[in-house]
Amino acid sequence: MTNIQKQLFKLQDKQYRSFQQSLIPTVPSDRIIGVRVPDLRNIAKTFFSDAQSQLFIHSLPHYYYEENNIHIYLINNLKDFNTAVSELESFLPYIDNWATCDNYGGKVFKKKKKKM
């Protein structure tokens, strides 16, 4: 089990897991831990400056739904537009549900859109 997975299981909320399973039936239930979004964002924010985050981003596919969400939050935190696009393109084939897709939208993409 990775350090990220250990953190996720420490934050597991089994009632929330059941709720998530009902919202995203396309994700197998054994791949949902049940961690609330603010906790996932905090993990990503803390993890972003860690050198291990680069290993995580390039270790695809992830097993858990929450790992995919952390991945998209890491992409959202990137400051360089071209790097963010490249990382998003690498990750796109692994987005398998609407909830992970809805978490995409970093500031770098919004800034670029305003300039266009």
GIPETA-V182532 format. One line per field, one symbol per residue. ss: DSSP state (H for helix, E for strand, C for the rest). phi: phi as a letter, one per 40 degrees, with the letter a starting at -180 (. if undefined). burial: 1 if it has 24 or more other C-alpha atoms within 12 Angstrom, else 0. A space follows every 10 residues. Layout:
ss = ???
phi = ???
burial = ???
This chain:
ss = CCHHHHHHHH CCCHHHHHHH HHHCCCCCHH HCCCCCHHHH HHHHHHHHCC CHHHHHHCCC CCCCHHHHHH HHHHHHCCCC HHHHHHHHHH HHHHCCCHHH HHCCCCHHHH HHHHHC
phi = .ccccccccc ccbcccdccc dccbcccdcc bbchbcddcc cccccccdcc ccccccccbb ccccdccccc dccccccccc dccccccccc cdcbcbaccc dcccicdccc cccccc
burial = 0001101110 0000001001 1000001000 1111111011 1011001100 0010011000 0111111111 1111111100 0001101100 1001111001 1011110010 000000
